[in-house]
Amino acid sequence: MKQPKPQIIHYIDNFHIGGAQTMLMETFYAINKHSKYQQVVYCRKSSQIARNNSKSSYGIKVTNVKEKDFIQTITKHKPCVLIYHKLLRSDTSVYQKLFNVIPIIVVNHTFTKPQFKIKIHKCNYIVSVCRSMLTGMQKHKKRCRGKMVVIMNGVDFERYDKITPAVDNYDRKNTIVTGRINTFNKWKYSDGWVKWCATIDLPKKMVHDYIGSGSFLSQARKYYKKIKNSRNDIIFRGFVTNFEEKVSIIKTWDLFLYQINEQEGLSVSVLEALASGVPVICSDHYGNKEVIEKGVNGFIFKTKHHARDILERLCNNPDELKQLKKTTREHFRDRLSSKRMSETYLKLIESICYAKKWK
């Protein structure tokens, strides 16, 4: 007798506006598009703005579940598979009693230094979202109990491709428009970056369009106002939660210009830019540089001086920039779109379910 398809249960500790939450939704969307699996999303806590965004942008309903009701809520969906989307400080003990009852896959979204005492309770598989993260996770084997694999993050190319750019009034002959998206935190923000963007002397004026919010946003705005001899403009938009609005803004950028202070997983904002046909110029950090091919979909810079050289050349060679945008779009369509990601997740789920009969 053929076994029924298990329902896929996505769970995340805190559902708010962030990269891990966006990747949960992109994974859900891709699996829904490329398979007939039924899916639901649960969380311990969430913000109203994030739940509204998931519904309007992805058609996903996110439901809060109290920790005391977690086991009962999950098991009522049997046969099912739990995909636990782990944030940096998520407590995976919530699913302990479910191991050997249902298959469990933990997706680790956050790059973790070896000295950080990460713990993942026993599960079937631990997924790292880029290769460098797997290398880091392997140093935690004694505290992270599960087979470790890599499934690269991806977003749906077709969904991004159909959105038209927002209307802008930039003089493109004399202006280069760059942008970035990230939470304003100590990993991804510095006053030095704001000063560099405001004062860098390029053949064209630079407009740096900055999407994101967080604890350092107010500081960034105040610091920018104090900079003297600012040659360029920086726009601090705060959150842009609507999917189509955000992508339409990204598509007005010539380049995605991104610098971070620590290693990270594969940033969803980098993928959003590439899917929109916007080349990425980013700092020499994993795992973002794993998807950048020099001169095809962007460049990696080791220092700000190196970044300036790249920007200067592209300012002086508009035909090179135009070709770079073209190959960025083609490269993403052929190699990085989320269909491959969803197929890998489904193969993993099926390998677990067929290896053991889950009753």
Disulfide bonds with the S-S distance in Angstrom:
none
